[in-house]
Amino acid sequence: MKNKKDVYTEVSKRIINGLKTKGLKWFRPWEGGGCTPINNTTGKIYQGYNYFILSITTSEKGYTHNEWTTYKQAQAKGGTVKKGEKGTEIVFWNISFLDKDGNFYRTKADVLAKGLSMNDVKKIFSPRLWNVFNIAQCDGIEPKRKPIETDEFSPIEEAEKVYNEKYDAEKKPSLGHGGESAFYAPSRHHVQMPEKNTFISSDDYYKTLFHELVHSTGHESMLNRLHKVSAFGSEDYSKEELVAEIGSEFLVGITGLNPKDNEDNSQAYINGWIKKLGDNPKMALSACNQAMKAVDLIVGEQ
């Protein structure tokens, strides 16, 4: 069984390779909309890193359904994984417990059996790599849902809804236009954007807005990420920029946008991150999970 360090390293390598070959488009869950990845047995949506690696694999392999199963789950439903099919590795978080005296407990039942309450222990999260298979790789497994129709609304209408309708009115930052810079001001919980007509396309305006909105979720009243961010160029600053850029790419994919200024500028922007991710594998997985939490907060769990 691979240990935590091995898992972080492998996940980081996948992200770095994706950044090198496809740039930030690698973070898009799909091109122009599509189904979220779910487990075919439980119906639960995969989260964080697993969310977009399964969506990307579905797109690359041309699978009709973004539904996944483990080998044992397929067998339990009377199906089987086709011979020679290779699984897709996802990250599974194993939860164990530790009491104040340093005693380790593998399960909640073990804690309770010792006469302790859950307040007497702290959770320990250990990542493990787990293989899952798309239902197209199986025989005897039917899809749990029908494919979601895409392009029901125009991309710009959908993008407008992100701030105006989906982001909770009591949580979202104020929004203003004017000046030459796009930024989020935590002290005022405010996003400032240049005038819309100064962007090379509407899609690029929304892509930039999404980046700043993801930053806003780090406010102390929400996900509380920004208290760790210090000087420009520091590791914490770089990680927060990575979180915002990954999150904005999620939102670009969800709303079906196609920014014109995405390729060259964004690729140059992330070249510095590639080295940082290589030096700190844990940062890659953490940034992906935090970006997913930010998107969920803005638009709600899809």
N, C-alpha and C positions, 0 to 999 in steps of 0.2 A: 504494500500500500504506500502511495506517495505521501510524503509529509507536507506540511503547510508551505515550506519554502519552495518545494518542487512545484506545487500547484501555482503559486504566485508567479514563479519563473515561466512556466508554460503558458499561462494566460497572458503574461506580459509579451512573450514572444509573438503570440498570435496577433495581439493588438499592434505591436510594432511593425510586423510584416504587412498587416492591413493598411497601416498608415503609409508605409513606403510605397506600396503598389497601387492603392486606390485613393489615398488621401483621406479627407474627412468623409467622403461618400461611404467609406467602409462602415461608418457608424450609423448610417440610415437603416432603420428596420426594414424598409422596402422602398421601391421606386414608385412614387405616385400613389401611395395608399395600399392597403391590403389587410390581410387577417393577422391578428396577433397570435403568437405561438402559445398553444395550450397543450396540456397533457390529455391525451385521448381517453384516459380512464377517469381522472378526477375532474377534468374540465378547467382546472386552475391555470391561470396565465403565468408563464415563466417570467421571472423578474431579473432586473439588473443586466449583468453580462449575458446571462442565458437568453434574455429577451431578444437582443439583437443578433447574437451569433446564430440562433435558430432561424430567425427571420432572414438573415443573409444567406444561410445555407439553403433555405427553401427557395429563395430567388435564384441562386446560382445553379441549383440542381434542377430547377423547373418543376418542383413538386406542386401538385394541385392544391393540397391542403397543408396548412401550417400546424399540423397536429403530430404529437410525438408520444412515444411509449418506451418503456424499458423492456428488456427481453422477457422478464418475468411477467410484466403486466400483459404483454401480448399473449403469452401462454395461458394466463388466467382467463383471457377472453376467448379462448379457443383458437387463437391465431398462432402465427409463428413468423419469425424473422427469416427472410429469404436467404438461402445459402450464399455466402460470399459477400453479403452486405456489410459495410463498415459503419459503425455508430459514430455519432457526433458527440464530442466530449462537452459536458456542461459542468458547472461548479455546484456541488451540493454542500450545504453547510450543516455539519454535524454539531449538535449542541450538547455539551456536558456541563458539569457544575463543580464548583470549588468552594469549600467552606473556609471560615476565617483561620482555621488551624492548618489549612493546606491539604485537607483530605479531598480526594477526587471522587466524584460520583458520575457514573456513565449516563444514568437516566434520572428523570424526575421521580420515578418510583423508588429508586435507590435512596434519594434524598429523604423522601417521606418515611421510608422504612427505618431510617435512623432516628426518627422522631424530630426531624428538623422541618422548618417551614421554608418556602421558597425565598423568603426575605432573609434567611440565614446564609444563603449561598449566592454566588455570582455566576453568570453564564459565561461559558467559554465557547467561542465559535471557531471551529476548525474546518477549513475548506477541503473538500475531496473532489476528485474528478470522477464523473459518472457518465456512462455511455447511454445515449438514447437514440431511437430510430424513428425516422419519419414513417407514417403509416403506409407511404408508397413503397417502403422497403419491406413491407410485411404482406403476408397472405392471410386472408380471413379476418381482417380488421376494417371495419367501416368507419367513415368520418363521423365525429360527434356533432358537427354542425355543417351548415351549408356555407360555401364561400361568400364573403362579404363583397357586395358590389362596390366598386370604387368610382371616383369622379362624379359623385352625385351632385356636388356643388362645385362652383368654380374655385380654383386654388386661392384666389385673393379673398373671396368671401369666407372661406374656411380660416384663413390666416387672421382676418379681422376678429373672428369669434374667439381666438385664443385669449386676447386681452379683454375684449369687451364683454364676453359672455362666460367663458370657461374659468378664467382666473377669478377666484372668490373675491367679491367686492370688498369684503372686510380685511382681506389679506394683501391684495395686489397693491403695487406701488402707484403713486401718481405718475402721470406721463405728460411730458412737455416737449415742444419742438422749437428749434432755433439753435444757432451756433454751428460750429464745425465739428463737434465731437459727439460721439455716442458713449454714454457712461451711466452707471448706477451709483447713486449717492446714498449709502446706508444711513447716514445721520438724518436724512430727510425722507428716507424710503421713497426715493424718486428716480425715475428713469428719464434721462434727457436724450433726445434724438435730434439730428439735423432735420431740416425740412424735407418732406417726402420727395419733392421734385429734384433734390440734389443727388439722389441715388440713381445709378445707371439703369435700374429696373425696379418695379414694385416688389418682385421676389427678393431682391437684395435688401430692400428696406426691411421687410418682415424677417429675413434671416438675421439681420443685425439686431432688430428689436427682440427676437427670441433669445439671442445671446445675453442681452441685458436683463431680460425677464428671468432667465435662469439664475443670473447673479443675485437677483432680488430675493430668491427663495432662500438664500443663505443668511438673511436677516435674523437677528437674535429672536424675533417673535415666531420664526418658522423653523427652518432646518439648522439654523445657528452654525453655519460654516465660517462666516467671514471674520469671526473674532480671532481666528488663527492666522489670517492673511496679514502679512507684514509688508516688507519693502518690495518694490518692483524687482522682478528677476529672482526672488527667493523661491525656494522649493514650494512653500505654501501658496505663493502667488501663482506659480506655474501650474500647480495642481488645480487651483480654482479656475484658471483660464481654460484648462483642459475640460473641467466639469462643465463650464458654460458652453464651450464649443461642441462637446458631445451632445449636451442637452439641446442645443439649437439645431443640431443635425437630426435629432429625433423629431423635433417639431417640424422641421423642413420636410421630413419624410411623411409625417402624419398628415400634414396639410397639402402635400402634393406639389410643393414649390420646386423651382429649378433656378436658383440664383446664377446669374451670368458671371459674377465675379468670384465664384466659389473655388475654381480650380487652382490657378497659379498663386494668388495671394494667400489662400488658406494653406496650400502645401508649403509655401515658404514659412508661414506662421508656425507650423507644427514641427519643422525640422529640429528646432531646439528641444522640443518635448521628447522626440524620439530618443535622444541621448539620456534625458532625465529618466524616462521610463525604463531604459535598459539598465541604468544604475540603481533603480529602485523598483523592482518588479511589483511590489505590493501596491504602489501608487496607481498602476494601471487598473487593477481590479477595483480598488477603492473609488477611483474617479468615475468609472462606469456605473457603479452602484449608486453613487451620489447623484449623478446626472439623471438616472432613472427616477430616483426619489423626487428630484426637482420637477421633472416633467409630470409625474403623477400628481404633484401638488398643484401645478398650474392647470392642467386639463382634466384632472381626475383620472383614476385608473381605467384604462381603456378595456 
